[in-house]
């Protein structure tokens, strides 16, 4: 079970995140306020339709006109504005001669930020990969016709596997290399400019019991955005592996994390820390230089974590999954900052780093000097407030309990004192009775002696 905490959430700094769910909705969550803000859903794009489930998403996080690419279950790829959600154009990934989109779903999607394939200002490049390894990189020209139409320019298509199913893919920071892996497919790296494979991993040897673990990668990422040679991958057998293509084909570091499959892996900005989420809702950070566990994030995760996103500027990460919650975490204290319930099973989350919270500035009238009438009105209001009777606050339940306990103790003390007084009185009476008896005996003896003498 995941570790939980009863501490109150301190709130989030100003940020903007976009989530994607299994019913095809895109929700925009914003937090306003420098500290202690509460995230809220401010916009919702799309309609409820399970056939339009969002399988993959990518954002071109730029200041001017940021774009968002979404791959749906129907095989359609939508490119829309990340500001207002307006659809720029749609492209179909299905081929007439190829398999149906349901049988060959999109598992990898990347919207290039740099200029690729001789692009102009009114075009973009998309990289898609399906479960059967069909990969394509194509440039799309935006036409002046009504929204929803575009023309496909240069395109390259190739296959990254001959057998098995692709389950994860990732493009590095320079957007020159990409990695692919999956069930029955070892991790492999491709040069996107030449569409050529430059490295492929080798399966680890059998263990001490002569048991071979089948290949099954579920998530992957580059350890450093500036260095494509180091790869971190998560497996279905709850292992986290570090590959260095310049050193060897087998993992350099391998360690286990709990007992459920790894579902999401995301790198940090420092170049050596990764965040790992598994199928039981547990989230932790690791130092990949040594494979040491830095710590687990304390929170109430009750479902599989499917996506983790690191904010490009703030020390915050976001996680979402099958429990329908979007959670924000502080990477320094590993404490839960806030959580939002979004009703549907979430598949992905991305940050919009260019979001700026416009704080309300004080009005000009507040800085102007007050008139004599305004000053007089303020003084009258203050006098009235001072003369108003002050209502006494009702005592809290704890104070009432304390008073009752104190009263009962005092009563018990009084009872004990009264008992002691009664006991002392009885002793005095007994002593008086004893002295009377002694006096009576002495008087009798004296009478008897007198009779004897006579």
C-alpha positions as CSV (number, residue, x, y, z in Angstrom):
1,X,0.0,0.0,0.0
2,X,1.2,3.6,-0.7
3,X,2.4,5.6,2.2
4,X,-0.1,8.2,3.4
5,X,0.1,11.4,5.5
6,X,-2.4,13.4,7.5
7,X,-0.6,16.8,7.0
8,X,-2.6,19.6,5.4
9,X,-1.7,20.6,1.9
10,X,0.1,24.0,1.9
11,X,-1.1,24.9,-1.6
12,X,0.7,25.5,-5.0
13,X,2.5,28.4,-6.5
14,X,1.2,30.0,-9.7
15,X,1.2,27.4,-12.5
16,X,-0.9,26.0,-15.4
17,X,-1.3,22.3,-16.3
18,X,-3.3,20.4,-18.9
19,X,-4.6,16.9,-18.3
20,X,-5.9,14.3,-20.8
21,X,-8.3,11.5,-19.9
22,X,-9.8,8.3,-21.1
23,X,-13.0,10.0,-22.3
24,X,-11.3,12.4,-24.7
25,X,-11.5,15.5,-22.5
26,X,-8.7,18.1,-22.1
27,X,-8.9,20.0,-18.9
28,X,-6.9,23.2,-18.0
29,X,-6.0,23.5,-14.3
30,X,-4.6,26.8,-13.0
31,X,-3.3,28.0,-9.7
32,X,-3.3,31.7,-9.0
33,X,-1.4,33.3,-6.1
34,X,2.3,33.4,-5.3
35,X,1.9,30.9,-2.4
36,X,-0.8,28.7,-1.0
37,X,-3.0,28.7,-4.1
38,X,-5.7,26.2,-4.7
39,X,-5.7,24.6,-8.2
40,X,-9.0,24.8,-10.1
41,X,-10.4,23.6,-13.4
42,X,-10.8,26.8,-15.5
43,X,-11.5,25.3,-19.0
44,X,-12.6,22.0,-20.5
45,X,-12.1,21.2,-24.2
46,X,-13.8,18.4,-26.1
47,X,-16.8,16.2,-25.5
48,X,-17.3,13.0,-23.6
49,X,-16.6,10.1,-26.0
50,X,-14.7,7.0,-25.0
51,X,-13.8,6.3,-28.7
52,X,-11.8,9.6,-28.6
53,X,-9.6,8.5,-25.7
54,X,-6.3,10.5,-25.6
55,X,-3.5,8.0,-25.9
56,X,-0.5,10.4,-26.2
57,X,0.1,14.2,-26.0
58,X,2.9,16.6,-26.6
59,X,3.2,20.4,-26.2
60,X,5.4,22.9,-28.0
61,X,6.0,25.1,-24.9
62,X,6.9,28.4,-26.5
63,X,5.9,32.0,-25.6
64,X,4.3,33.0,-28.9
65,X,1.4,30.8,-30.0
66,X,2.1,27.5,-28.1
67,X,0.8,24.4,-29.8
68,X,-0.6,21.2,-28.4
69,X,-0.7,17.8,-30.2
70,X,-3.1,15.1,-29.1
71,X,-3.3,11.5,-30.5
72,X,-6.7,9.8,-30.1
73,X,-7.9,6.3,-30.1
74,X,-9.6,6.7,-33.5
75,X,-6.2,7.3,-35.1
76,X,-6.7,11.1,-35.5
77,X,-4.1,13.6,-34.4
78,X,-5.3,17.0,-33.5
79,X,-3.0,20.1,-33.3
80,X,-4.6,22.9,-31.3
81,X,-3.8,26.1,-29.5
82,X,-2.6,25.6,-25.9
83,X,-4.1,28.9,-24.9
84,X,-7.7,28.6,-26.0
85,X,-8.1,25.1,-27.3
86,X,-9.0,26.0,-30.9
87,X,-8.2,23.2,-33.3
88,X,-5.6,24.3,-35.9
89,X,-5.8,21.1,-38.0
90,X,-6.3,17.4,-37.8
91,X,-4.3,14.6,-39.4
92,X,-5.2,10.9,-39.7
93,X,-2.6,8.3,-38.9
94,X,-4.5,5.5,-40.4
95,X,-3.6,4.1,-43.8
96,X,-5.9,2.4,-46.3
97,X,-3.6,-0.6,-46.7
98,X,-2.6,-0.8,-43.0
99,X,-4.3,-2.2,-39.9
100,X,-7.2,-0.5,-38.2
101,X,-6.4,2.2,-35.6
102,X,-7.9,0.0,-32.9
103,X,-5.4,-2.7,-33.7
104,X,-2.4,-0.4,-34.2
105,X,-2.8,2.4,-31.7
106,X,-0.5,5.4,-31.3
107,X,1.8,5.0,-28.3
108,X,4.3,7.8,-29.0
109,X,3.8,11.4,-30.1
110,X,6.2,14.3,-30.2
111,X,5.6,17.8,-31.5
112,X,8.9,19.3,-32.5
113,X,9.9,22.7,-31.2
114,X,12.8,23.3,-33.7
115,X,12.6,23.6,-37.4
116,X,12.6,20.2,-39.1
117,X,12.4,19.1,-42.7
118,X,12.6,22.7,-44.1
119,X,9.7,24.1,-42.2
120,X,8.2,27.6,-42.5
121,X,6.6,29.7,-39.9
122,X,3.1,28.2,-40.7
123,X,4.1,24.5,-40.4
124,X,5.1,22.0,-37.8
125,X,6.6,18.5,-37.6
126,X,5.1,15.5,-35.9
127,X,6.7,12.2,-34.9
128,X,4.3,9.3,-34.3
129,X,4.9,5.6,-33.4
130,X,2.3,2.8,-33.1
131,X,2.3,-0.4,-31.1
132,X,3.5,-2.4,-34.2
133,X,6.5,-0.1,-34.6
134,X,5.2,1.9,-37.6
135,X,7.0,5.3,-37.1
136,X,6.6,8.4,-39.2
137,X,8.0,11.9,-39.1
138,X,6.1,14.4,-41.3
139,X,5.9,18.1,-41.8
140,X,2.4,19.6,-42.0
141,X,1.7,22.9,-43.8
142,X,-1.1,25.0,-42.4
143,X,-3.3,26.4,-45.3
144,X,-5.5,29.5,-45.4
145,X,-8.6,27.4,-45.7
146,X,-11.1,26.9,-42.8
147,X,-9.8,25.4,-39.6
148,X,-9.4,21.6,-39.6
149,X,-7.6,21.3,-42.9
150,X,-3.8,21.0,-43.7
151,X,-1.5,19.6,-46.3
152,X,1.2,17.1,-45.5
153,X,4.6,18.0,-46.8
154,X,7.8,16.0,-46.5
155,X,7.5,12.7,-44.6
156,X,9.6,9.7,-43.6
157,X,8.2,6.3,-42.6
158,X,10.1,3.3,-41.1
159,X,9.7,0.4,-38.7
160,X,11.5,0.3,-35.4
161,X,10.8,-3.4,-34.6
162,X,10.2,-6.6,-36.5
163,X,8.2,-8.3,-33.7
164,X,6.6,-7.5,-30.4
165,X,4.7,-4.4,-29.4
166,X,6.1,-0.9,-28.8
167,X,4.9,0.5,-25.4
168,X,7.1,3.6,-24.9
169,X,9.1,6.1,-26.8
170,X,10.9,9.4,-26.1
171,X,12.7,12.2,-28.0
172,X,15.8,13.8,-26.5
173,X,16.2,17.5,-25.8
174,X,18.1,18.2,-29.0
175,X,15.3,16.5,-31.0
176,X,17.9,14.5,-33.0
177,X,17.5,11.0,-31.3
178,X,14.6,8.9,-30.2
179,X,14.3,5.7,-28.2
180,X,11.8,2.9,-28.4
181,X,11.0,-0.1,-26.3
182,X,8.1,-2.4,-25.4
183,X,7.0,-6.0,-24.9
184,X,9.4,-8.3,-26.6
185,X,11.3,-5.2,-27.9
186,X,14.7,-4.2,-26.4
187,X,15.4,-0.6,-25.9
188,X,16.9,0.9,-29.2
189,X,17.9,4.3,-30.3
190,X,17.4,5.9,-33.7
191,X,19.0,8.9,-35.5
192,X,16.0,10.9,-36.7
193,X,17.8,12.9,-39.3
194,X,18.9,9.7,-41.1
195,X,16.2,7.4,-39.9
196,X,18.8,4.8,-38.9
197,X,19.3,2.7,-35.8
198,X,22.5,3.6,-33.9
199,X,22.2,1.4,-30.8
200,X,20.2,-1.5,-29.4
201,X,20.2,-2.9,-25.9
202,X,21.1,-6.5,-25.0
203,X,18.9,-8.5,-22.7
204,X,20.4,-9.2,-19.2
205,X,21.6,-12.7,-18.4
206,X,19.8,-15.3,-16.4
207,X,19.7,-15.0,-12.7
208,X,21.2,-17.4,-10.1
209,X,18.2,-19.7,-10.5
210,X,18.8,-19.9,-14.2
211,X,15.5,-18.0,-14.9
212,X,15.4,-15.6,-17.8
213,X,13.2,-12.5,-17.4
214,X,11.4,-11.7,-20.7
215,X,11.7,-8.3,-22.2
216,X,8.9,-5.9,-21.2
217,X,9.6,-2.2,-21.1
218,X,6.7,0.1,-20.0
219,X,8.3,3.5,-19.8
220,X,11.5,5.3,-20.7
221,X,13.3,8.7,-20.7
222,X,16.6,10.4,-21.3
223,X,18.5,11.0,-18.1
224,X,19.9,14.4,-19.3
225,X,18.3,16.6,-22.0
226,X,21.8,17.6,-23.2
227,X,23.2,14.1,-23.3
228,X,21.4,11.4,-25.3
229,X,23.8,8.6,-24.3
230,X,22.2,7.8,-21.0
231,X,18.7,6.2,-20.9
232,X,16.5,5.3,-18.0
233,X,13.8,2.6,-18.5
234,X,11.1,1.0,-16.4
235,X,10.0,-2.6,-16.8
236,X,6.9,-4.7,-16.1
237,X,9.0,-6.7,-13.6
238,X,9.3,-3.6,-11.3
239,X,12.9,-2.9,-12.3
240,X,14.5,0.5,-13.1
241,X,17.5,0.2,-15.5
242,X,20.1,2.7,-16.6
243,X,21.8,2.3,-20.0
244,X,24.9,4.1,-21.2
245,X,25.2,3.5,-25.0
246,X,28.9,4.7,-24.9
247,X,29.8,2.0,-22.3
248,X,27.9,-1.2,-23.1
249,X,24.7,-2.7,-24.4
250,X,23.5,-4.2,-21.1
251,X,22.3,-2.1,-18.1
252,X,24.9,-0.2,-16.1
253,X,22.6,0.0,-13.0
254,X,19.6,-2.1,-12.2
255,X,17.4,-2.1,-9.1
256,X,13.9,-3.0,-8.0
257,X,11.2,-0.6,-6.8
258,X,8.4,-2.3,-4.8
259,X,6.5,-5.2,-6.3
260,X,4.3,-3.7,-9.1
261,X,5.2,-2.7,-12.7
262,X,6.8,0.6,-13.3
263,X,4.3,2.8,-15.3
264,X,6.1,6.2,-15.6
265,X,9.6,7.6,-15.5
266,X,10.6,11.3,-15.7
267,X,13.9,13.0,-15.4
268,X,14.8,16.0,-13.4
269,X,16.6,19.1,-14.5
270,X,19.8,18.3,-12.5
271,X,20.7,15.5,-14.9
272,X,20.9,12.6,-12.5
273,X,17.6,12.4,-10.6
274,X,14.5,10.5,-11.9
275,X,11.0,10.2,-10.6
276,X,9.4,6.8,-10.8
277,X,5.7,5.9,-10.4
278,X,4.3,2.3,-10.4
279,X,1.0,0.5,-10.7
280,X,0.1,0.7,-7.1
281,X,0.3,4.5,-6.8
282,X,3.7,4.8,-5.3
283,X,6.0,7.7,-6.3
284,X,9.7,8.0,-5.5
285,X,12.9,9.7,-6.6
286,X,16.2,8.0,-7.3
287,X,19.8,9.2,-7.8
288,X,20.8,7.3,-10.9
289,X,24.5,7.9,-10.3
290,X,24.4,5.3,-7.5
291,X,20.9,3.8,-7.8
292,X,20.1,5.1,-4.3
293,X,16.5,5.8,-3.2
294,X,16.3,9.5,-2.2
295,X,12.8,9.2,-0.8
296,X,9.1,8.4,-1.4
297,X,6.5,11.1,-1.9
298,X,4.0,11.1,0.9
299,X,0.4,11.3,-0.3
300,X,-2.9,9.4,-0.7
301,X,-2.4,7.8,-4.2
302,X,-4.8,4.9,-4.7
303,X,-4.4,4.1,-8.4
304,X,-1.8,3.4,-11.0
305,X,0.3,6.4,-11.9
306,X,0.3,6.9,-15.7
307,X,2.1,10.2,-16.2
308,X,4.7,12.4,-14.3
309,X,5.6,15.9,-15.5
310,X,8.4,18.1,-14.2
311,X,7.8,21.8,-14.2
312,X,10.6,23.6,-16.3
313,X,11.1,26.3,-13.7
314,X,9.4,25.7,-10.4
315,X,10.5,22.9,-8.0
316,X,7.2,21.0,-8.6
317,X,6.2,17.8,-10.3
318,X,2.7,16.7,-11.3
319,X,1.4,13.1,-11.3
320,X,-1.9,11.6,-12.5
321,X,-3.4,8.2,-13.1
322,X,-6.3,5.9,-12.8
323,X,-7.6,7.3,-9.5
324,X,-8.7,10.4,-11.4
325,X,-6.6,12.8,-9.3
326,X,-4.1,15.3,-10.4
327,X,-1.5,15.9,-7.7
328,X,1.2,18.5,-7.3
329,X,4.3,17.7,-5.3
330,X,7.3,19.6,-3.9
331,X,10.4,17.9,-5.1
332,X,12.5,19.2,-2.1
333,X,10.3,18.1,0.8
334,X,8.5,15.4,-1.2
335,X,5.2,16.7,0.3
336,X,1.9,16.9,-1.4
337,X,1.1,20.5,-2.3
338,X,-2.5,20.0,-3.6
339,X,-4.7,17.6,-5.4
340,X,-7.7,18.0,-7.8
341,X,-10.3,15.4,-8.5
342,X,-11.1,15.3,-12.3
343,X,-13.7,12.5,-12.4
344,X,-12.2,10.5,-15.4
345,X,-9.2,8.2,-15.6
346,X,-6.2,10.4,-16.5
347,X,-3.7,9.3,-19.1
348,X,-1.2,12.3,-19.4
349,X,-0.3,15.7,-17.9
350,X,1.8,18.5,-19.3
351,X,2.9,21.9,-17.9
352,X,2.6,25.3,-19.6
353,X,5.7,27.1,-18.3
354,X,4.8,30.5,-19.8
355,X,1.7,31.0,-17.6
356,X,2.0,34.2,-15.6
357,X,-0.5,35.0,-12.8
358,X,-1.5,38.7,-13.2
359,X,-1.9,40.0,-9.7
360,X,-4.5,42.6,-9.0
361,X,-2.8,46.0,-8.8
362,X,-4.1,48.6,-6.3
363,X,-6.4,51.2,-7.8
364,X,-5.3,54.7,-8.3
365,X,-8.1,56.1,-6.1
366,X,-6.6,54.3,-3.1
367,X,-3.4,56.4,-3.3
368,X,-5.2,59.7,-3.5
369,X,-5.6,61.9,-0.3
370,X,-8.9,61.7,1.5
371,X,-11.3,64.6,1.6
372,X,-12.6,66.2,4.8
373,X,-16.0,64.6,4.4
374,X,-14.4,61.1,3.9
375,X,-12.3,61.6,7.1
376,X,-15.4,62.6,9.0
377,X,-17.3,59.6,7.8
378,X,-14.5,57.3,8.8
379,X,-14.3,58.8,12.3
380,X,-18.0,58.4,12.7
381,X,-17.8,54.7,11.6
382,X,-15.0,54.1,14.1
383,X,-16.9,55.7,16.9
384,X,-20.0,53.6,16.2
385,X,-17.8,50.4,16.0
386,X,-16.2,51.3,19.4
387,X,-19.6,51.9,21.1
388,X,-21.2,48.7,19.8
389,X,-21.4,45.9,22.4
390,X,-18.9,43.2,22.0
391,X,-20.4,39.8,21.8
392,X,-18.8,37.2,24.1
393,X,-17.6,34.2,22.3
394,X,-19.1,30.9,23.2
395,X,-16.8,28.6,25.0
396,X,-15.5,25.7,22.9
397,X,-16.2,22.1,23.7
398,X,-12.7,21.5,24.9
399,X,-13.0,24.3,27.4
400,X,-16.3,23.0,28.7
401,X,-14.8,19.5,29.1
402,X,-11.9,21.0,31.1
403,X,-14.3,22.9,33.4
404,X,-16.4,19.8,34.0
405,X,-13.3,17.8,34.8
406,X,-12.0,20.5,37.2
407,X,-15.4,20.7,38.9
408,X,-15.6,16.9,39.4
409,X,-12.0,16.9,40.8
410,X,-13.0,19.6,43.3
411,X,-16.1,17.7,44.3
412,X,-14.1,14.6,44.9
413,X,-11.6,16.6,46.9
414,X,-14.4,18.1,49.0
415,X,-15.9,14.6,49.6
416,X,-12.5,13.3,50.7
417,X,-12.1,16.2,53.1
418,X,-15.5,15.7,54.6
419,X,-14.8,12.0,55.1
420,X,-11.6,12.9,56.9
421,X,-13.5,15.3,59.2
422,X,-16.1,12.7,60.0
423,X,-13.4,10.2,60.8
424,X,-11.6,12.6,63.2
425,X,-14.9,13.4,64.9
426,X,-15.6,9.6,65.4
427,X,-12.1,9.2,66.9
428,X,-12.7,12.1,69.4
429,X,-16.0,10.5,70.4
430,X,-14.4,7.1,70.9
431,X,-11.7,8.7,73.0
432,X,-14.2,10.5,75.2
433,X,-16.3,7.4,75.7
434,X,-13.1,5.5,76.7
435,X,-12.1,8.1,79.2
436,X,-15.6,8.1,80.7
437,X,-15.5,4.3,81.1
438,X,-12.1,4.5,82.8
439,X,-13.4,7.2,85.3
440,X,-16.4,5.0,86.1
441,X,-14.2,2.0,86.8
442,X,-11.9,4.0,89.1
443,X,-14.9,5.4,91.0
444,X,-16.2,1.8,91.5
445,X,-12.8,0.6,92.8
446,X,-12.6,3.5,95.2
447,X,-16.1,2.6,96.6
448,X,-15.0,-1.0,97.1
449,X,-11.9,0.0,99.0
450,X,-13.9,2.2,101.3
451,X,-16.2,-0.7,102.1
452,X,-13.3,-3.0,103.0
453,X,-11.8,-0.5,105.4
454,X,-15.0,-0.1,107.2
